Amino acid sequence: MPEAEKVKGPASYFPSIEKQYGHPIAHWMTVLAQAGPLKHMELVNLLKAQHEMGHGHANALVAAFVAKK
């Protein structure tokens, strides 16, 4: 049986984000969607300031969010 392909990119952070912050990724996508039309780093800074999220986790969420637009 072949090994499962390893998740790469921003999604590789998702299990850690869910565990550390106690919310599913869908919750964070909603938070970002409700933030309004902000630039990438403005969204990262929002997550860091309002949700005490680390830079790497915030950046991964925003990158995934922007890619879905």
C-alpha atoms as an extended CHARMM CRD file, in Angstrom:
* protein
*
        69  EXT
         1         1  MET       CA              0.0000000000        0.0000000000        0.0000000000  PROA      1               0.0000000000
         2         2  PRO       CA              1.4910000000        3.4260000000       -0.9130000000  PROA      2               0.0000000000
         3         3  GLU       CA              2.1400000000        5.9370000000        1.8190000000  PROA      3               0.0000000000
         4         4  ALA       CA             -0.3090000000        8.8190000000        2.1320000000  PROA      4               0.0000000000
         5         5  GLU       CA              1.0350000000       11.9310000000        0.4750000000  PROA      5               0.0000000000
         6         6  LYS       CA              2.3890000000       14.3720000000        3.0410000000  PROA      6               0.0000000000
         7         7  VAL       CA              0.4410000000       17.6190000000        3.3140000000  PROA      7               0.0000000000
         8         8  LYS       CA              2.5180000000       20.5850000000        2.2060000000  PROA      8               0.0000000000
         9         9  GLY       CA              2.1810000000       24.3570000000        2.3270000000  PROA      9               0.0000000000
        10        10  PRO       CA             -0.0820000000       26.2920000000        4.6940000000  PROA      10              0.0000000000
        11        11  ALA       CA             -2.3380000000       23.2800000000        5.2940000000  PROA      11              0.0000000000
        12        12  SER       CA              0.5470000000       21.4790000000        6.9930000000  PROA      12              0.0000000000
        13        13  TYR       CA              0.0310000000       23.8530000000        9.9460000000  PROA      13              0.0000000000
        14        14  PHE       CA             -3.6970000000       23.1460000000       10.2980000000  PROA      14              0.0000000000
        15        15  PRO       CA             -3.5780000000       20.2230000000       12.7900000000  PROA      15              0.0000000000
        16        16  SER       CA             -1.3030000000       22.2230000000       15.0810000000  PROA      16              0.0000000000
        17        17  ILE       CA             -3.4900000000       25.3410000000       14.7830000000  PROA      17              0.0000000000
        18        18  GLU       CA             -6.6360000000       23.3900000000       15.6450000000  PROA      18              0.0000000000
        19        19  LYS       CA             -4.9590000000       21.7560000000       18.6350000000  PROA      19              0.0000000000
        20        20  GLN       CA             -3.3160000000       24.8990000000       19.9950000000  PROA      20              0.0000000000
        21        21  TYR       CA             -6.2120000000       27.3400000000       19.5660000000  PROA      21              0.0000000000
        22        22  GLY       CA             -9.1480000000       24.9660000000       20.0690000000  PROA      22              0.0000000000
        23        23  HSD       CA            -11.1140000000       25.8660000000       16.9430000000  PROA      23              0.0000000000
        24        24  PRO       CA            -11.4740000000       24.1540000000       13.5620000000  PROA      24              0.0000000000
        25        25  ILE       CA             -9.9470000000       25.7750000000       10.4910000000  PROA      25              0.0000000000
        26        26  ALA       CA            -13.4540000000       26.7000000000        9.2860000000  PROA      26              0.0000000000
        27        27  HSD       CA            -13.7630000000       28.9760000000       12.3370000000  PROA      27              0.0000000000
        28        28  TRP       CA            -10.5980000000       30.8490000000       11.3990000000  PROA      28              0.0000000000
        29        29  MET       CA            -11.7040000000       31.1740000000        7.7660000000  PROA      29              0.0000000000
        30        30  THR       CA            -14.9310000000       32.7830000000        9.0300000000  PROA      30              0.0000000000
        31        31  VAL       CA            -12.9620000000       35.1660000000       11.2570000000  PROA      31              0.0000000000
        32        32  LEU       CA            -10.8780000000       36.2130000000        8.2500000000  PROA      32              0.0000000000
        33        33  ALA       CA            -13.9110000000       36.5620000000        5.9740000000  PROA      33              0.0000000000
        34        34  GLN       CA            -15.6340000000       38.8060000000        8.5230000000  PROA      34              0.0000000000
        35        35  ALA       CA            -12.5540000000       41.0020000000        8.9240000000  PROA      35              0.0000000000
        36        36  GLY       CA            -13.3130000000       42.8400000000        5.7150000000  PROA      36              0.0000000000
        37        37  PRO       CA            -11.1220000000       43.6870000000        2.7460000000  PROA      37              0.0000000000
        38        38  LEU       CA             -7.7040000000       43.7710000000        4.4040000000  PROA      38              0.0000000000
        39        39  LYS       CA             -4.2680000000       43.0640000000        2.9760000000  PROA      39              0.0000000000
        40        40  HSD       CA             -2.3560000000       39.8960000000        3.8100000000  PROA      40              0.0000000000
        41        41  MET       CA             -0.2500000000       41.3410000000        6.6350000000  PROA      41              0.0000000000
        42        42  GLU       CA             -3.2200000000       43.2470000000        8.0550000000  PROA      42              0.0000000000
        43        43  LEU       CA             -5.0550000000       39.9300000000        8.3990000000  PROA      43              0.0000000000
        44        44  VAL       CA             -1.9830000000       38.2920000000        9.9450000000  PROA      44              0.0000000000
        45        45  ASN       CA             -1.6970000000       41.1440000000       12.4490000000  PROA      45              0.0000000000
        46        46  LEU       CA             -5.4190000000       40.8820000000       13.2660000000  PROA      46              0.0000000000
        47        47  LEU       CA             -5.0490000000       37.2050000000       14.1950000000  PROA      47              0.0000000000
        48        48  LYS       CA             -1.9460000000       37.9430000000       16.2340000000  PROA      48              0.0000000000
        49        49  ALA       CA             -3.4430000000       40.9020000000       18.1050000000  PROA      49              0.0000000000
        50        50  GLN       CA             -7.0230000000       39.7520000000       18.6290000000  PROA      50              0.0000000000
        51        51  HSD       CA             -6.4670000000       36.0080000000       19.0270000000  PROA      51              0.0000000000
        52        52  GLU       CA             -2.9020000000       35.8530000000       20.4050000000  PROA      52              0.0000000000
        53        53  MET       CA             -1.8560000000       33.6570000000       17.5050000000  PROA      53              0.0000000000
        54        54  GLY       CA              1.7640000000       33.1090000000       16.5770000000  PROA      54              0.0000000000
        55        55  HSD       CA              3.0700000000       34.6370000000       13.3530000000  PROA      55              0.0000000000
        56        56  GLY       CA              3.6070000000       31.3320000000       11.5280000000  PROA      56              0.0000000000
        57        57  HSD       CA              0.1270000000       30.0370000000       12.2960000000  PROA      57              0.0000000000
        58        58  ALA       CA             -1.5190000000       33.3460000000       11.4200000000  PROA      58              0.0000000000
        59        59  ASN       CA              0.4250000000       33.5640000000        8.1630000000  PROA      59              0.0000000000
        60        60  ALA       CA             -0.5230000000       30.0000000000        7.1880000000  PROA      60              0.0000000000
        61        61  LEU       CA             -4.2200000000       30.6880000000        7.7850000000  PROA      61              0.0000000000
        62        62  VAL       CA             -4.1450000000       33.9170000000        5.7960000000  PROA      62              0.0000000000
        63        63  ALA       CA             -2.2350000000       32.2820000000        2.9270000000  PROA      63              0.0000000000
        64        64  ALA       CA             -4.8500000000       29.5140000000        2.7250000000  PROA      64              0.0000000000
        65        65  PHE       CA             -7.6730000000       32.0510000000        3.0010000000  PROA      65              0.0000000000
        66        66  VAL       CA             -6.2960000000       34.2570000000        0.2150000000  PROA      66              0.0000000000
        67        67  ALA       CA             -5.6800000000       31.2210000000       -2.0240000000  PROA      67              0.0000000000
        68        68  LYS       CA             -9.3930000000       30.2730000000       -1.7850000000  PROA      68              0.0000000000
        69        69  LYS       CA            -10.5850000000       33.6810000000       -2.9590000000  PROA      69              0.0000000000
